[in-house]
């Protein structure tokens, strides 16, 4: 982004982006474990409800305690993102206020009422409410967190695929014209399914890893065995589910964000019958010379797989970076404009906006026909509004190496996790997991950071891949950011870094202490 | 506890809700540590960060009711300066 213009200091943009990324990445350390452990503890308590065996009650309480620690540490880490919207991203914030208001308000209300009510019943209510009501509260705690995730992901999906809205040049806001279109956008549904299922994997990996640690230490064997069974089954189902929903997500990305897919694949020149790159030598530190290179060097690929992923057809057409920049014709005959044409249309849109506001609100009384003319030009070119800020079409290409490698890390670790859970289940049902070789226990522990890396890589792909846009095709980062001094953003970046790192250290410390302490047995 | 509370029937819904929270908070062990962490965190987030580092940019820079004009000017000028 070194060639970004403006009166805005470029480092303000970069520090604001870095700060948002830092906050989101830290927030995402807490959220998936909350969502994942919610499923594990819900299953454990269901076992208790059905069998009345106090072992399951102790097991459920133990995992609920770990859930509670993580939940407490994660509380309000997401609110900081909203602070950043208002301070660092004020133009963006104003433009999306009407769209985000509803989902975020619903998220806040649902989160507050559902979680504060049912979390309290779950922790305080064992001897106060019936077993059935307690079980329902445990599941509803998880459901509340999942519904919260839904609304956040609806907001995120809208940025990637803005639907159900109309830009109002008088209020300078995108106004919601269809709540259903926003809330049930296919992009949001795919994103929600893929994200939440991947969170279950984190919960499952954590459960199996903690249980394996007990087996390494030769203690809590029954808890470890039963937890591993549940964790590994949830993990295997979720891992396969993540692969399937990942395919849906990629299909959707190919439809609405083809540049992101091209960057993920380092696909410079597209076509039909496209193969999926397993690995290639993409320089991790520099943008590739996509204009002159035919493809990334030393490419090993799976034939037809990219066409299947993107179009559900082995012979489907997938555009590459150069196709998207130079314009191409889709198989259905639709002509996709070149970047230069889109830039021209975007400039027209911005000029029309300025002329419209000048005609309507300028010193002279607005001539209605002039106002109407500019409004028409604006509406005609509005789909390309954001392109009006692009100086060079290379700005439209996200940083390929990050997308390329993050995608491969996510998919690679995802495949490894499927294998891992299968091996664990093999040991559980065909051998004796309580007497398994130690390498299995150690690999379970190693899976915790790996699963997190895969999960965060997914976010990198989603967010890096849509650069330069904060709102797809509508607003690039450098038009979204507030005119702040970079030093103030830098300062808060480091404050967050210290705050979050401290919080993470506190969480890990409390979690480790409680894991070492182990479950409390009701009979004792 | 108030006299009214003392005379409230223990089967009363509101009594049971109150009792759930009252008893729960009173008997917390690990929860006390977690609540301490939560309160410190909320104090830092809202009392320090929000108050001193995260003002609403538009409220500070645009006249009240003129936010749309401010944003429009910003967006048009940034495109021109490009």
Interface residues (C-beta under 8 A of the other chain):
Chain A: X5 X6 X7 X8 X65 X68 X69 X72 X73 X75 X76 X79 X80 X83 X84 X86 X87 X88 X90 X91 X93 X94 X95 X120 X121 X123 X124 X125 X128 X129 X169 X170 X171 X172 X173 X347 X350 X353 X354 X357 X361 X388 X389 X390 X391 X478 X479 X482 X483 X484 X488 X491 X492 X495 X499 X503 X506 X510 X514
Chain B: X16 X19 X20 X21 X23 X24 X25 X30 X31 X33 X34 X35 X37 X38 X41 X42 X44 X45 X49 X50 X53 X54 X55 X56 X57 X58 X61 X67 X68 X69 X71 X72 X74 X75 X76 X77 X78 X79 X81 X82
